[in-house]
Amino acid sequence: MRITDLLAPEAIELGVSVASKPDAIEKLISLHEGAGNLNDVETYREAILAREAGGTTAIGEGMAIPHAKTDAVAKPALAAITVPDGVDYEAPDGQPSMLLFMIAAPSDGEVHLEVLARLMTMLMDVDWRNQLLAAQSPEEFLKLIDDKEREKFPEEEPAEEAAPAAAAAAAPAAADHIQVLGVTACPTGIAHTYMAAEALVQQAEKMGVTIKVETNGSGGAKNVLTKEEIEAADGIIVAADKNVEMARFDGKKTVITKVADGINKPEELINRALSGEAPVYHHTGAAEAASDSAEGESIGRQVYKHLMEGVSHMLPFVVAGGIFIALAFLIDTIMGAPQDGNFGSNTPVAAWFKGIGGISFGFMLAILAGYIGRSIADRPGLLVGFVGGAMAAAGCTFGEPSGQAVSAGFLGALLAGFAGGYFMLWFEKVCEHIPQALDGMKPMLIFPLVGLAFIGVFMCAINPIMIAINVGIGEFLTGLGDAKILLGLLLGGMMAIDMGGPINKAAYLFGLASIELGNYDMMAAVMIGGMVPPLAIALACTFFKDRWTETELKSAPVNYIMGLSFITEGAIPYAAADPLRVIPACVIGSAVAGAISMFFGCTLMAPHGGIFVFAVVGNWPMYLVALVVGAVVGALMLRILKKKVTPEEEKISEEIAAEA
């Protein structure tokens, strides 16, 4: 398989004019769709946007390589556009992007990844890129790619030798060892991984430095560094945005940085590796995956990433367990069991669901704190986080070390995760100075013992404060009365502001915490607020078609399903295309729905499920009314705020429809 097997003429468009990054993404997706490369356009779009949310895929120097690996891809493929005037793709060098390739990679199969890696390495040739930009037809564009590939990767070479140029050490024959070793890796392992490797190799060739680069791509590690090479190397470069195997570099001078620096600063990295001034890496098990202590990230961003690591691991336990508990209540209701203190356990089947669901739900705080701690300090942070979260759930204090009826709740678990994680990160640095003979004892004895002692004392000391705060919050919420409507308005609106982002997650976590405190109306307002945006957009596309492009109209029906399933992210492509109009409209609709839900005292014991858990919603008829009213209000606001599609936009939409 060669690059030209992945890139069809109908997936190439030259001389494109796009106004923004979202427009460029939509154009490339439409080319993939028109070429028959996708079996689920909406899911692929979500995967592309999710990748962009984690950081721009613009490389700089006029290039952008958006990519996603998902089951929505029917076959491995490329789409390409040239933008003579450039488009702001949030490139790290601030320059507009003029050459854009979008990679569609299926979840299974690895053969195509080697081919895609070739493209990434070829794009590092500036003269060749300029030839692509000057191409006058898709056929000429493809011929340039084919000629370059035949030159760089002759067909008669064995597959192993035809691997990306980055897989070979670029070294003058005079060297008696490889001077610099590198490792590159990006989250998806498709584009940046290989481009960083190629940039390092090309720069080393210019400098007369021998180098070998290991690529941790989607198909696994290639050109793996050997123990002998590592021992002999003068310096190591790890340019990665995900965890890579670091223990092998213990005691070596190692430059640890982000993958973008491998692409944009190869000379600087090589000089640092050879200068002898790079710090000596000491492996302690900490999460030192490759970003120079998160260089370039704000403290708030780092804290948010740690929090989301905990939340993402916690949600499966919460959602599955919560729905099992909700089913238990539903079964007891159907069977006519009394709604007493044993409600949900009065019938054998209900008791089974509630028991299993309760066990799953009971892991919630320990998982949350455990994975926050692990995100901060890697394995040493896992124990302190798990134990701290469990102690928060049990409400352990010095007076009641085995726990009590009142829990420290989410606040206690969050504090346990962050305090435990950062303590272990600090303690690992302290332990760098202990005798080397004790290194083997650190991960199995010293870290666990000290970590457990710290988190035990810390949680027993802090839990009484957290318990008092939780009790106070519960009493405050119980006493709000009619003012709860304002809270429902706020929570519902928050769910639509960033649709899966930190504000949305803050509202959702508040809803989860309210379940634990026995205030089920908050969770009802939160879920309905998250259901409204996709439904409002779907309704607006159905009844106000002149406000949307053809592509948007084609994708709209799936938002009915996503909205009813409580998947707010279905609204993201529409919000990204026109945020100043779509987001306010959705926020208003969600806020109205949340307020109505709270006004009628609707409750929800399940933390997820959308319409599929309406049977366990308290006062479900009015909850359904709240959902309908919120969605209609949101759709009407879109009708008011959105302008009619211009003739130029209509023309673009028709072209997309024709290609599809």
C-alpha positions as CSV (number, residue, x, y, z in Angstrom):
1,M,0.0,0.0,0.0
2,R,1.3,3.4,-1.0
3,I,0.1,7.0,-0.2
4,T,-1.6,7.2,-3.5
5,D,-3.7,4.2,-2.5
6,L,-5.1,6.3,0.4
7,L,-5.7,9.6,-1.5
8,A,-8.2,9.7,-4.3
9,P,-8.6,12.6,-6.7
10,E,-12.2,13.2,-5.4
11,A,-10.7,13.8,-2.0
12,I,-8.5,16.6,-3.2
13,E,-9.5,20.2,-3.7
14,L,-7.0,22.9,-4.7
15,G,-7.3,26.7,-4.4
16,V,-9.9,26.5,-1.6
17,S,-11.0,29.7,0.2
18,V,-12.1,29.0,3.8
19,A,-12.7,31.7,6.4
20,S,-11.9,29.8,9.6
21,K,-10.6,26.6,11.2
22,P,-14.1,25.1,11.6
23,D,-14.7,25.8,7.9
24,A,-11.5,24.0,6.9
25,I,-12.4,21.0,9.0
26,E,-15.9,20.8,7.5
27,K,-14.4,21.1,4.0
28,L,-12.0,18.2,4.6
29,I,-14.7,16.0,6.2
30,S,-17.0,16.6,3.2
31,L,-14.2,15.4,0.9
32,H,-13.8,12.3,3.0
33,E,-17.6,11.8,2.9
34,G,-17.7,12.4,-0.9
35,A,-15.0,9.8,-1.4
36,G,-16.9,7.2,0.6
37,N,-14.2,7.0,3.3
38,L,-16.6,7.3,6.2
39,N,-19.5,5.1,7.5
40,D,-20.6,7.6,10.2
41,V,-19.8,11.2,9.4
42,E,-21.1,12.7,12.6
43,T,-19.0,10.3,14.8
44,Y,-16.0,11.0,12.7
45,R,-16.6,14.8,13.1
46,E,-16.8,14.4,16.8
47,A,-13.5,12.4,16.9
48,I,-11.8,15.2,14.8
49,L,-13.1,17.9,17.1
50,A,-12.2,16.0,20.2
51,R,-8.6,15.7,18.9
52,E,-8.5,19.4,18.2
53,A,-9.9,20.2,21.7
54,G,-6.8,18.5,23.0
55,G,-4.5,20.9,21.1
56,T,-4.3,22.2,17.5
57,T,-3.1,19.8,14.8
58,A,-1.5,22.6,12.9
59,I,2.2,21.9,12.5
60,G,3.4,25.3,11.6
61,E,5.2,26.4,8.5
62,G,1.9,26.5,6.6
63,M,0.8,22.9,7.4
64,A,-2.0,21.3,9.4
65,I,-2.7,17.6,9.7
66,P,-6.1,17.0,11.5
67,H,-6.6,13.4,12.2
68,A,-8.7,10.8,14.1
69,K,-8.7,7.1,14.6
70,T,-12.2,5.8,15.0
71,D,-14.7,3.0,14.0
72,A,-16.5,5.7,12.0
73,V,-13.9,5.3,9.2
74,A,-14.8,2.9,6.5
75,K,-11.3,2.6,5.1
76,P,-7.9,4.3,5.8
77,A,-7.8,7.4,3.7
78,L,-6.5,10.9,3.2
79,A,-8.2,14.2,2.1
80,A,-6.3,17.3,1.1
81,I,-6.9,20.9,0.3
82,T,-4.6,23.8,-0.6
83,V,-5.6,27.3,0.7
84,P,-3.6,29.9,-1.2
85,D,-4.7,32.7,1.1
86,G,-4.1,30.6,4.2
87,V,-6.4,29.9,7.1
88,D,-5.9,30.6,10.8
89,Y,-5.5,27.1,12.2
90,E,-4.0,28.2,15.5
91,A,-0.5,27.1,14.4
92,P,2.2,27.3,17.1
93,D,4.2,29.7,14.9
94,G,1.2,31.9,14.4
95,Q,1.4,31.5,10.6
96,P,-1.7,30.7,8.4
97,S,-2.0,27.1,7.2
98,M,-2.0,26.6,3.4
99,L,-1.5,22.9,3.0
100,L,-4.0,20.7,4.9
101,F,-4.2,16.9,5.0
102,M,-6.9,15.1,7.0
103,I,-6.2,11.6,8.1
104,A,-9.1,9.1,8.5
105,A,-7.8,6.0,10.3
106,P,-9.9,3.0,11.3
107,S,-9.6,1.6,14.8
108,D,-8.4,-1.8,13.6
109,G,-5.6,-2.5,11.2
110,E,-2.1,-1.1,11.2
111,V,-0.8,-1.4,7.6
112,H,-2.0,2.1,6.6
113,L,-0.1,3.7,9.5
114,E,3.2,3.0,7.9
115,V,2.0,4.7,4.8
116,L,0.7,7.7,6.6
117,A,4.0,7.9,8.5
118,R,5.7,8.2,5.1
119,L,3.6,11.2,4.2
120,M,4.5,12.9,7.5
121,T,8.2,12.5,6.8
122,M,7.9,13.7,3.2
123,L,6.1,16.9,4.3
124,M,9.3,18.0,6.0
125,D,10.8,18.7,2.6
126,V,10.0,22.5,2.1
127,D,10.7,22.5,-1.7
128,W,8.3,19.6,-2.2
129,R,5.6,21.3,-0.1
130,N,5.9,24.3,-2.4
131,Q,5.4,22.1,-5.4
132,L,2.2,20.7,-3.9
133,L,0.9,24.2,-3.2
134,A,1.6,25.1,-6.8
135,A,-0.2,22.1,-8.3
136,Q,-3.0,23.0,-10.8
137,S,-5.0,19.8,-10.6
138,P,-5.7,16.8,-8.3
139,E,-3.9,14.6,-10.8
140,E,-0.8,16.7,-10.7
141,F,-1.0,16.8,-6.9
142,L,-1.1,13.0,-6.8
143,K,1.7,12.6,-9.3
144,L,4.0,14.8,-7.1
145,I,3.2,12.6,-4.1
146,D,3.8,9.4,-6.2
147,D,7.1,10.6,-7.6
148,K,8.4,11.7,-4.2
149,E,7.4,8.4,-2.6
150,R,9.1,6.4,-5.3
151,E,12.2,8.5,-4.8
152,K,12.3,8.3,-1.0
153,F,10.8,4.8,-0.6
154,P,11.6,2.7,-3.7
155,E,9.1,-0.1,-4.3
156,E,11.8,-2.8,-4.6
157,E,13.0,-2.2,-1.0
158,P,11.8,-4.7,1.7
159,A,9.0,-3.4,3.9
160,E,11.3,-3.0,6.9
161,E,13.7,-0.8,4.9
162,A,10.9,1.2,3.5
163,A,9.9,2.5,6.9
164,P,9.8,6.2,7.5
165,A,13.1,8.0,7.2
166,A,12.8,8.8,10.9
167,A,13.2,5.1,11.7
168,A,16.8,5.1,10.5
169,A,19.8,6.7,12.3
170,A,21.0,9.6,10.2
171,A,24.7,9.2,10.9
172,P,28.0,9.9,9.3
173,A,30.0,6.6,9.0
174,A,32.8,8.0,11.1
175,A,30.8,7.8,14.3
176,D,31.6,4.8,16.5
177,H,28.3,5.1,18.4
178,I,25.0,6.9,18.0
179,Q,25.4,10.2,19.6
180,V,21.8,11.2,20.2
181,L,18.8,8.9,20.7
182,G,15.2,10.2,20.5
183,V,11.7,9.1,21.2
184,T,8.7,10.8,19.7
185,A,5.0,10.3,20.5
186,C,1.7,12.1,20.3
187,P,-1.7,11.1,21.7
188,T,-3.0,9.5,18.5
189,G,0.4,8.4,17.2
190,I,-0.4,9.3,13.6
191,A,1.0,12.7,12.5
192,H,3.1,14.6,15.0
193,T,5.0,11.4,16.1
194,Y,6.5,10.9,12.7
195,M,7.0,14.6,11.7
196,A,8.9,15.2,14.9
197,A,11.1,12.2,14.2
198,E,11.8,13.3,10.7
199,A,12.6,16.8,11.8
200,L,15.2,15.5,14.3
201,V,16.7,13.2,11.7
202,Q,17.0,15.9,9.0
203,Q,18.5,18.4,11.4
204,A,21.0,15.9,12.7
205,E,22.1,15.2,9.1
206,K,22.8,18.9,8.6
207,M,24.8,19.1,11.8
208,G,26.8,15.9,11.1
209,V,25.4,14.2,14.2
210,T,24.4,10.6,14.4
211,I,20.9,10.0,15.6
212,K,18.3,7.3,16.0
213,V,14.7,8.0,16.7
214,E,12.1,5.6,18.1
215,T,8.5,6.4,17.1
216,N,5.7,5.5,19.5
217,G,3.0,5.5,16.9
218,S,-0.5,4.1,16.7
219,G,0.9,0.8,15.5
220,G,3.2,0.5,18.4
221,A,6.9,1.4,18.9
222,K,9.1,1.3,15.8
223,N,12.8,1.4,15.6
224,V,13.0,0.6,19.3
225,L,16.2,1.8,21.1
226,T,18.4,-1.0,22.4
227,K,20.0,-1.2,25.8
228,E,23.5,-1.0,24.3
229,E,22.6,2.1,22.2
230,I,21.2,3.9,25.3
231,E,24.3,3.1,27.4
232,A,26.6,4.5,24.7
233,A,24.6,7.6,23.7
234,D,25.8,11.1,24.6
235,G,22.2,12.4,25.1
236,I,18.6,11.5,24.9
237,I,15.6,13.5,23.6
238,V,12.1,12.5,24.6
239,A,9.6,14.7,22.6
240,A,6.2,13.3,23.5
241,D,2.7,14.3,24.6
242,K,1.9,10.9,26.2
243,N,3.6,8.4,28.5
244,V,6.5,6.6,27.1
245,E,8.8,4.0,28.7
246,M,11.2,6.1,30.7
247,A,12.9,3.7,33.2
248,R,15.4,2.7,30.5
249,F,16.9,6.3,30.5
250,D,17.7,6.3,34.2
251,G,21.0,8.0,34.8
252,K,21.2,9.4,31.3
253,K,21.3,13.1,30.4
254,T,17.8,13.5,29.0
255,V,15.9,16.4,27.4
256,I,12.2,15.9,28.0
257,T,9.8,18.1,26.0
258,K,6.6,18.2,24.0
259,V,6.3,16.7,20.6
260,A,5.7,20.1,18.9
261,D,9.3,21.1,20.0
262,G,10.6,18.1,18.1
263,I,9.0,19.5,14.9
264,N,9.8,23.2,15.5
265,K,13.0,23.2,17.5
266,P,15.1,20.2,16.4
267,E,18.4,22.0,16.4
268,E,17.9,23.4,19.9
269,L,17.0,20.0,21.2
270,I,20.0,18.3,19.6
271,N,22.3,21.0,21.0
272,R,20.9,20.6,24.5
273,A,21.3,16.8,24.3
274,L,24.9,17.1,23.2
275,S,25.9,20.1,25.4
276,G,26.2,18.0,28.6
277,E,23.9,20.5,30.3
278,A,20.7,18.4,30.1
279,P,19.6,17.1,33.5
280,V,20.3,13.6,34.4
281,Y,17.1,11.6,34.5
282,H,16.3,9.6,37.6
283,H,13.4,7.3,37.2
284,T,11.1,7.1,40.2
285,G,7.9,5.9,38.6
286,A,6.5,9.5,38.5
287,A,4.5,10.7,35.5
288,E,7.3,12.3,33.6
289,A,5.8,11.8,30.3
290,A,7.2,14.2,28.3
291,S,6.4,17.7,28.5
292,D,9.0,19.5,30.5
293,S,6.8,19.7,33.5
294,A,3.9,20.7,31.3
295,E,5.9,23.5,29.8
296,G,3.7,26.2,28.3
297,E,0.6,25.1,30.3
298,S,-1.0,27.2,33.0
299,I,-1.5,25.9,36.5
300,G,-5.2,26.0,35.9
301,R,-4.9,23.9,32.8
302,Q,-2.8,21.3,34.6
303,V,-5.3,21.1,37.5
304,Y,-8.1,20.7,35.0
305,K,-6.3,17.8,33.2
306,H,-5.7,16.0,36.5
307,L,-9.4,16.5,37.5
308,M,-10.6,15.2,34.1
309,E,-8.3,12.1,34.5
310,G,-10.1,11.3,37.7
311,V,-13.6,12.1,36.3
312,S,-13.1,10.1,33.1
313,H,-12.2,7.0,35.1
314,M,-15.0,7.5,37.7
315,L,-17.9,8.0,35.2
316,P,-18.3,4.4,34.1
317,F,-18.7,3.3,37.8
318,V,-21.1,6.2,38.5
319,V,-23.2,5.8,35.3
320,A,-23.6,2.0,35.3
321,G,-24.1,1.8,39.1
322,G,-26.5,4.7,39.1
323,I,-28.6,3.2,36.4
324,F,-28.7,-0.1,38.2
325,I,-30.0,1.6,41.3
326,A,-32.5,3.5,39.3
327,L,-33.7,0.2,37.8
328,A,-34.1,-1.1,41.3
329,F,-36.5,1.8,42.2
330,L,-38.4,1.3,38.9
331,I,-38.9,-2.5,39.6
332,D,-40.1,-1.8,43.2
333,T,-42.5,0.9,41.8
334,I,-43.9,-1.5,39.2
335,M,-44.3,-4.2,41.8
336,G,-46.2,-1.8,44.1
337,A,-43.7,-2.0,46.9
338,P,-44.0,0.6,49.6
339,Q,-41.7,3.6,49.3
340,D,-40.3,3.2,52.7
341,G,-36.7,3.0,54.0
342,N,-36.2,-0.3,52.0
343,F,-37.5,1.2,48.8
344,G,-35.4,-0.4,46.0
345,S,-34.8,-3.5,48.0
346,N,-38.3,-4.8,48.7
347,T,-38.4,-7.3,45.9
348,P,-35.6,-9.8,45.2
349,V,-34.9,-8.6,41.7
350,A,-34.8,-5.0,42.8
351,A,-32.6,-5.8,45.7
352,W,-30.1,-7.5,43.3
353,F,-30.0,-4.5,41.0
354,K,-29.6,-2.1,44.0
355,G,-26.9,-4.2,45.6
356,I,-24.8,-4.5,42.5
357,G,-25.4,-0.9,41.6
358,G,-24.5,0.2,45.1
359,I,-21.2,-1.6,44.9
360,S,-20.3,0.1,41.6
361,F,-21.5,3.5,42.9
362,G,-19.5,3.0,46.1
363,F,-16.2,3.0,44.1
364,M,-17.0,6.5,42.9
365,L,-14.9,8.7,45.3
366,A,-12.0,6.2,45.6
367,I,-11.7,6.0,41.8
368,L,-11.9,9.8,41.4
369,A,-9.2,10.5,44.0
370,G,-7.1,7.6,42.9
371,Y,-6.8,8.6,39.3
372,I,-6.3,12.3,40.2
373,G,-3.3,11.2,42.3
374,R,-2.1,8.9,39.6
375,S,-2.3,11.7,37.0
376,I,-0.1,13.9,39.2
377,A,2.5,11.4,40.5
378,D,1.9,8.2,38.4
379,R,2.0,4.9,40.3
380,P,3.1,6.3,43.7
381,G,0.0,8.6,43.6
382,L,-2.4,5.8,43.0
383,L,-2.3,4.4,46.6
384,V,-2.7,7.7,48.4
385,G,-5.5,8.7,46.0
386,F,-7.5,5.5,46.4
387,V,-7.1,5.4,50.2
388,G,-7.8,9.1,50.6
389,G,-10.9,8.8,48.4
390,A,-12.2,5.8,50.4
391,M,-11.5,7.7,53.7
392,A,-13.5,10.6,52.3
393,A,-16.4,8.3,51.5
394,A,-16.3,6.7,54.9
395,G,-15.9,10.0,56.8
396,C,-12.8,8.8,58.7
397,T,-11.6,11.0,61.6
398,F,-9.2,10.6,64.5
399,G,-12.2,9.9,66.7
400,E,-13.8,7.5,64.2
401,P,-10.9,6.1,62.2
402,S,-13.0,3.3,60.7
403,G,-15.6,5.7,59.4
404,Q,-19.1,7.0,60.3
405,A,-22.5,7.6,58.7
406,V,-21.6,11.1,57.3
407,S,-19.3,11.3,54.3
408,A,-16.8,14.0,53.4
409,G,-18.1,13.5,49.8
410,F,-16.8,14.9,46.6
411,L,-15.0,17.8,48.2
412,G,-13.1,15.4,50.5
413,A,-12.2,13.1,47.6
414,L,-11.0,15.9,45.4
415,L,-8.8,17.2,48.2
416,A,-7.5,13.7,48.8
417,G,-6.5,13.2,45.2
418,F,-4.7,16.5,44.7
419,A,-3.1,16.7,48.2
420,G,-2.0,13.0,48.0
421,G,-0.7,13.3,44.4
422,Y,1.3,16.5,45.0
423,F,2.7,15.2,48.2
424,M,4.0,12.1,46.5
425,L,5.4,14.1,43.7
426,W,7.3,16.2,46.3
427,F,8.4,13.1,48.2
428,E,9.7,11.4,45.0
429,K,12.0,14.4,44.5
430,V,13.2,14.2,48.1
431,C,14.0,10.5,47.6
432,E,16.2,11.3,44.6
433,H,19.0,11.9,47.2
434,I,18.8,8.7,49.1
435,P,21.5,6.0,48.6
436,Q,21.2,4.2,45.3
437,A,21.2,0.9,47.1
438,L,17.7,1.7,48.4
439,D,16.2,2.4,44.9
440,G,14.6,-1.0,44.7
441,M,12.8,-0.4,47.9
442,K,11.2,2.9,46.9
443,P,8.3,1.7,44.7
444,M,7.3,-1.3,46.8
445,L,8.0,-0.1,50.4
446,I,9.1,3.4,51.0
447,F,6.6,5.2,48.8
448,P,3.5,3.2,49.9
449,L,4.4,3.4,53.6
450,V,5.1,7.1,53.7
451,G,2.2,7.8,51.3
452,L,-0.3,5.8,53.4
453,A,0.9,7.5,56.6
454,F,0.5,11.0,55.1
455,I,-2.9,10.4,53.6
456,G,-4.2,8.7,56.8
457,V,-3.2,11.7,59.0
458,F,-4.3,14.3,56.4
459,M,-7.7,12.8,55.8
460,C,-8.5,12.3,59.5
461,A,-7.6,15.9,60.1
462,I,-9.4,17.4,57.1
463,N,-12.5,15.2,57.0
464,P,-14.3,16.9,59.9
465,I,-14.0,20.2,58.0
466,M,-15.3,18.6,54.8
467,I,-18.1,16.9,56.6
468,A,-19.2,20.2,58.1
469,I,-19.1,21.9,54.7
470,N,-21.2,19.0,53.2
471,V,-23.7,19.1,55.9
472,G,-24.0,22.9,55.5
473,I,-24.4,22.6,51.8
474,G,-27.1,20.0,52.2
475,E,-29.0,22.2,54.8
476,F,-28.6,25.2,52.5
477,L,-30.0,23.4,49.5
478,T,-32.9,21.9,51.5
479,G,-33.8,25.4,52.8
480,L,-33.7,27.1,49.4
481,G,-37.4,26.6,48.7
482,D,-38.5,28.7,45.7
483,A,-35.0,30.0,45.3
484,K,-34.1,26.6,43.9
485,I,-35.6,27.7,40.6
486,L,-32.6,30.1,40.2
487,L,-30.3,27.2,41.0
488,G,-32.0,25.1,38.3
489,L,-31.7,28.0,35.9
490,L,-27.9,28.3,36.6
491,L,-27.2,24.6,36.4
492,G,-29.1,24.1,33.2
493,G,-27.4,27.0,31.6
494,M,-23.9,25.9,32.7
495,M,-24.5,22.5,30.9
496,A,-24.7,24.4,27.5
497,I,-21.9,26.9,27.8
498,D,-19.0,24.7,26.7
499,M,-20.9,21.4,26.1
500,G,-18.5,18.9,27.6
501,G,-15.9,21.4,28.8
502,P,-14.9,22.4,32.3
503,I,-18.1,24.5,33.0
504,N,-20.3,21.7,31.8
505,K,-18.3,19.2,33.9
506,A,-18.5,21.5,37.0
507,A,-22.3,21.5,36.8
508,Y,-22.4,17.7,36.2
509,L,-20.1,17.1,39.3
510,F,-22.4,19.3,41.3
511,G,-25.3,17.2,40.2
512,L,-23.5,14.0,41.2
513,A,-22.6,15.5,44.6
514,S,-26.2,16.4,45.2
515,I,-27.3,12.8,44.6
516,E,-24.9,11.8,47.4
517,L,-26.5,14.4,49.6
518,G,-30.0,13.1,48.8
519,N,-31.0,16.2,46.7
520,Y,-32.1,14.5,43.5
521,D,-33.7,17.7,42.0
522,M,-30.3,19.1,41.1
523,M,-29.3,16.1,39.0
524,A,-32.6,16.4,37.2
525,A,-31.9,20.0,36.3
526,V,-28.3,19.1,35.2
527,M,-29.4,16.3,32.9
528,I,-32.2,18.2,31.2
529,G,-29.8,21.1,30.7
530,G,-27.4,18.8,28.8
531,M,-30.2,17.3,26.7
532,V,-31.5,20.6,25.3
533,P,-28.7,21.9,23.0
534,P,-28.7,19.0,20.5
535,L,-32.5,18.9,20.5
536,A,-32.7,22.7,20.0
537,I,-30.3,22.5,17.0
538,A,-32.2,19.5,15.5
539,L,-35.5,21.3,15.8
540,A,-34.1,24.5,14.3
541,C,-32.6,22.6,11.4
542,T,-36.0,20.9,10.9
543,F,-38.2,24.0,10.9
544,F,-35.8,26.9,10.0
545,K,-33.8,25.4,7.2
546,D,-32.7,28.8,5.7
547,R,-30.4,29.3,8.7
548,W,-28.2,26.3,8.0
549,T,-25.9,25.0,5.3
550,E,-26.7,21.8,3.5
551,T,-24.0,19.9,5.4
552,E,-25.4,21.1,8.7
553,L,-28.9,20.1,7.7
554,K,-27.8,16.6,6.7
555,S,-26.1,16.0,10.0
556,A,-29.0,17.4,12.1
557,P,-31.3,14.4,12.5
558,V,-28.7,12.5,14.6
559,N,-28.9,15.3,17.2
560,Y,-32.5,14.1,18.1
561,I,-31.0,10.8,19.2
562,M,-27.9,12.4,20.9
563,G,-30.1,15.0,22.8
564,L,-32.5,12.3,24.0
565,S,-29.5,10.2,25.1
566,F,-28.0,13.1,27.1
567,I,-25.0,13.5,24.8
568,T,-24.5,17.3,24.8
569,E,-21.4,17.0,22.5
570,G,-23.7,16.5,19.5
571,A,-24.1,20.3,19.4
572,I,-20.4,21.1,19.3
573,P,-19.9,21.2,15.5
574,Y,-22.8,23.7,15.2
575,A,-21.5,25.8,18.2
576,A,-17.9,25.7,16.8
577,A,-19.2,27.0,13.4
578,D,-21.1,30.0,14.9
579,P,-20.4,30.3,18.6
580,L,-21.6,33.8,19.1
581,R,-25.2,32.8,18.1
582,V,-25.5,29.1,18.8
583,I,-24.1,29.0,22.3
584,P,-26.3,31.8,23.7
585,A,-29.4,30.3,22.2
586,C,-28.6,26.9,23.7
587,V,-27.7,28.4,27.1
588,I,-31.1,30.1,27.2
589,G,-33.0,26.9,26.2
590,S,-31.1,24.8,28.8
591,A,-31.5,27.4,31.5
592,V,-35.3,27.5,30.9
593,A,-35.5,23.7,31.0
594,G,-33.5,23.5,34.3
595,A,-35.7,26.2,35.9
596,I,-38.9,24.4,34.9
597,S,-37.6,21.1,36.1
598,M,-36.8,22.6,39.5
599,F,-40.1,24.5,39.7
600,F,-42.1,21.3,39.4
601,G,-39.9,19.4,41.8
602,C,-38.6,16.9,39.3
603,T,-36.0,14.5,40.7
604,L,-33.5,12.0,39.2
605,M,-31.6,9.4,41.0
606,A,-29.7,8.1,38.0
607,P,-26.6,10.2,36.9
608,H,-27.1,9.5,33.2
609,G,-29.3,7.9,30.6
610,G,-31.4,10.7,29.1
611,I,-34.9,9.6,28.1
612,F,-34.1,6.0,28.8
613,V,-34.2,6.7,32.6
614,F,-37.3,8.9,32.5
615,A,-39.3,6.1,34.1
616,V,-37.4,6.7,37.4
617,V,-37.7,10.5,37.2
618,G,-39.9,12.0,39.9
619,N,-42.8,13.9,38.3
620,W,-41.8,12.7,34.8
621,P,-44.7,14.3,32.9
622,M,-43.6,17.8,33.9
623,Y,-40.0,16.8,33.3
624,L,-40.9,15.9,29.7
625,V,-42.7,19.3,29.5
626,A,-39.6,21.0,30.7
627,L,-37.5,19.2,28.1
628,V,-39.9,20.1,25.3
629,V,-40.2,23.8,26.4
630,G,-36.4,24.2,26.7
631,A,-35.7,22.6,23.3
632,V,-38.4,24.8,21.6
633,V,-37.1,27.9,23.3
634,G,-33.6,27.1,22.2
635,A,-34.8,26.5,18.6
636,L,-36.7,29.8,18.6
637,M,-33.6,31.6,19.9
638,L,-31.6,30.1,17.1
639,R,-34.2,31.3,14.6
640,I,-33.9,34.8,16.0
641,L,-30.1,34.9,16.4
642,K,-29.0,33.0,13.4
643,K,-28.8,34.8,10.1
644,K,-30.0,33.4,6.8
645,V,-27.3,31.5,4.9
646,T,-25.8,33.8,2.2
647,P,-25.7,32.9,-1.5
648,E,-22.0,32.2,-1.2
649,E,-22.6,29.8,1.7
650,E,-25.4,28.2,-0.3
651,K,-23.0,27.6,-3.2
652,I,-20.5,26.0,-0.9
653,S,-23.2,23.9,0.6
654,E,-24.4,22.7,-2.8
655,E,-20.9,21.8,-3.8
656,I,-20.6,19.7,-0.6
657,A,-23.9,18.1,-1.3
658,A,-22.9,17.2,-4.9
659,E,-19.6,15.7,-3.6
660,A,-21.5,13.6,-1.1
